[in-house]
Amino acid sequence: MKERPAGTFSSALSNRSVLPLTPGKSYQVVRSFVDADGDRHVSGEQWTLIAVWFNKFDNEVTLGVKADGAKEWSVPLLWSAEHQEEIIGNISSYIQALH
């Protein structure tokens, strides 16, 4: 997970999403996974989702999240069988909204 400057994702909010996730909601990792940068996200980790970006040229989905105060982070997922395709296709079994 890479740290991004404050406002990176919040300045680019979009109503369109490739995943059934809602910006502004808090989520918790319920099944550990490794993102495209090799960072492990363990069960219990919590974020507030800011945005979901899709880069069609790299076939990459990026979750823009706040995990600790004002800091923004990116969680990249590559949409290919040898990477995180299974996670993207089953995102609700990896992260769930907090109530």
Residue pairs with C-beta under 8 A, 6 or more apart in sequence:
1 35
1 37
1 39
1 41
1 65
1 67
1 73
1 74
1 75
2 37
2 73
2 74
2 76
3 71
3 72
3 73
4 64
4 71
4 72
4 73
4 74
5 72
6 70
6 71
6 72
7 72
8 64
8 72
8 74
9 50
9 51
9 53
9 64
9 65
9 72
9 74
10 50
10 51
10 64
10 72
12 51
12 53
12 64
13 23
13 50
13 51
14 51
14 52
14 53
17 23
17 52
18 52
18 54
18 61
18 88
19 52
19 61
19 88
19 91
20 91
20 92
21 27
21 49
21 52
21 63
21 91
21 95
22 49
22 97
23 49
23 50
23 51
23 52
24 48
24 49
24 50
25 48
25 49
25 97
25 98
26 46
26 47
26 48
26 49
26 97
26 98
27 46
27 47
27 48
27 49
27 65
27 95
27 96
27 97
27 98
28 44
28 45
28 46
28 95
28 96
28 98
29 41
29 42
29 43
29 44
29 45
29 46
29 94
29 95
30 43
30 93
30 94
30 95
30 96
31 43
31 93
31 94
32 40
32 41
32 42
32 43
33 40
33 41
33 84
33 87
33 94
34 40
34 41
34 84
35 41
35 75
35 76
35 77
35 84
36 60
36 76
36 77
36 78
36 83
36 84
37 76
39 75
41 75
45 67
46 67
46 98
47 63
47 65
47 66
47 67
47 73
47 75
48 65
48 66
48 67
49 63
49 64
49 65
50 64
50 65
50 66
50 72
51 63
51 64
52 61
52 62
52 63
52 64
53 61
53 62
53 64
54 60
54 61
54 62
55 61
55 62
58 78
59 78
59 79
59 80
60 76
60 77
60 78
60 79
61 76
61 77
61 79
61 84
61 88
62 74
62 75
62 76
62 77
63 74
63 75
63 76
63 77
64 72
64 73
64 74
65 72
65 73
65 74
65 75
66 72
66 73
67 73
77 83
77 84
77 87
77 88
78 84
78 85
79 85
79 88
87 94
